[in-house]
Amino acid sequence: MDFFVAYTAVMIIGTFVVLGLILFVERTKLEALEGYFIENVQVRKYQQRWGRNQRLVRFHRMCLMIDILRAPERSVKEGYMTEAELAVIPPALKRWAVWPYRLAIMWAISWGYWCTWL
C-alpha cells in the first residue's frame, strides 16, 4: 500500500476520533466546568447571551472555558477570573477541557501537511 493512502486513511479516521472527543467534552465536562465559575461575570454573561443548550451554544460556552483555562495568567491579569477560582478547578478537568482542542489544532496542521503533499 502506498504511504500516502495509509496517511490519508489515518487522517480521515483520526478526524472522526478528534471530533468525537470534542463532542464528548462539550456534552459531559462543560457543566462541571461552569459549576466552578458560578460567580464569574464573564461566564454568566455568556450563559445569558447564548441561552438555550444547543450544539452551537455549548461550543461558544466551551470556547470561553478553553480561553480562560488555556492561558490562566492572562485571564487573571485581564480580570476574567481570580486566583482562587483557578485553584479550585481540578487539574484533570482542566486537561479534559484544553487537550482535545490542542489535539484538534495539531490535527488541522496535519491536514495542512496532507494538502501540500497532495
N, C-alpha and C positions, 0 to 999 in steps of 0.2 A: 504494500500500500504506500502510496506517495505520502511524504511527510506533511505536505500542505493539506491533503484531505483529512489526515488524522488531526491536525491542528484545528481545522475547521469544525470537525465533529466535537472536539473538546470545547471549543469556544461556544458552540450552539448549546450543548448540554450544560456547560457552566453558566451560561446566561440565565437559563431557567432555574438553576440552583440559586444563583445570586438573587434573582427576583423573588423566588420563594422565600428566601431568608429575610429579605426586606419586608415582604408582606407579613411574615410571621412576627417580626419585631414590632411592626406597626399595630398588629392585632393584639399581641399579648403584653408588650412592655410599655406601651405609651401611657396607659392609665396609671401604671405603677410609677413611672417617672413623674407624671404630673401630680401624683399624690405627694411628692416631696416638695412641690412648688405651689402649694395651696395659697400661700400669702404673697406670691410673686406677682407683681403688677404686670409684667410683660406676658407671662403665661395666661393670666386671667384675661388680658386684652385679646390675645389670640383666640382663647376659648369663646369669648363673646363675639368676636368678628366672624369666626368660622362656624359657630353654632352646631349644626347637626353633625352626626358621627358618620359621615360618608367617607369613601376612599380618598378623595382629593383633600377633604378636610383633615383627615388623620395624617396625610402626607405633609401638609403645611404645618400642623402642630408638631409632628415629629422633626421636621426641619428646624424648628425653633429649638427643640431639645438638643438636637445634634449641634447646632450652632453654639449653644451655651456650654455643652459638655466637651466639645472639640477643643476649645480654647478657653478654659475656665479662668485663667488670669485676665484675659481681655474682658470676659463677661463681668468679672468682679470690678475691674477698672472702670468699665462703662456703666456700671450700676445695674446691670440686669439681675444680679444675684449677690448674695453675701457669702463670705467665707463659711458661715455657719450652715447655710443651705447646702453648700457644696460638700461639706464634711459629713453630712448625714446620709448622702446617697451611697449605697453600697458599691464597691468597685466592680463587682460582677455585673450590676445593672448598667453602670457606665460603659463597660465593654460591650454589652449587648446593644446599647444604643449607637455607639460610634463605629465599631468594627465592620458591620455589614455595609455601611456606606463607604468606608475606606476601601473595602473589598470591591465595591461597585466602581469606584474610581479607578482602581488598578485594572479591573476587567475592561473598562472603557478604553484605557490606554492599550490594553492587549488587542482590542478590536481595531484600534488605530494602526498597530503593527500589522494586523491581518490585512487591512485595507491597502497599506503600502506594499505588502508582499504580493497582493493580487495583481 
